Amino acid sequence: TLHWHPQDRTSLNAEVEQRFFGQSWQVDAAHRMAWLTMAATFSRKPSTSATSQLTNGREFYNLTAQLRQEASGKMTLIGRRDTFTISAGRIDSTPLTQTQSAQTTASNNRDYFFSSDWVHNLTPTWRMSNGLKWTRSHLTPVGQPYVFAREFAWRSELKTDLSQDAIATFGLRKRIVHTTNYGDSAESAVFAGLDYAF
């Protein structure tokens, strides 16, 4: 593990581990100024997950080993009453080979994403936020046809602090999805919520 802070506003953290399915590492870099913050993350992490299946009254578990690699960045502009954040990156998920994993049921995935978020403080207790997110995915399931997926979503929220422990939220959201195997779909919603910290 490495923690390097060449100055108060700049940091570089690195971590390397040796796991059962191979080497894992992550590097985080960040720099901040009075009106701007920037951050980047690069990682390589093998992971496992188990799924269960009921066959002839007996439950069987399949172990999936997968390698996840990510490269992403985020930049935030900070004003007196406004905060604007943009994020972008790529995530690759690859099944480990048969020599590394006894059984592989995962797929080769490559996801590209871009998101933006704007928060405006209306008053000391009221704030408005608007967000956009775009995702493009390429999936190649083992033994199945290639799948392309694209998703676009936006949301608009209004939040108010009812007390030091309670926050009320009202909002709208829209989600549009296109996939080569299921076609197009869309979702629109009006939502409200209450967050309370005990």
Secondary structure, DSSP 8 states (H G I E B T S, - for coil): -EEEEEETTEEEEEEEEEETTEEEEEEEEEEE-SSEEEEEEEEEEEEEEEEEEEETTEEEEEEEEEEEEEEEEEEEEE-SSEEEEEEEEEEEEEE--TTT-S----EEEEEEEEEEEEEEESSSSEEEEEEEEEEEEEEEETTS--EEEEEEEEEEEEEEESSSSEEEEEEEEEEEEEETTTEEEEEEEEEEEEEE--
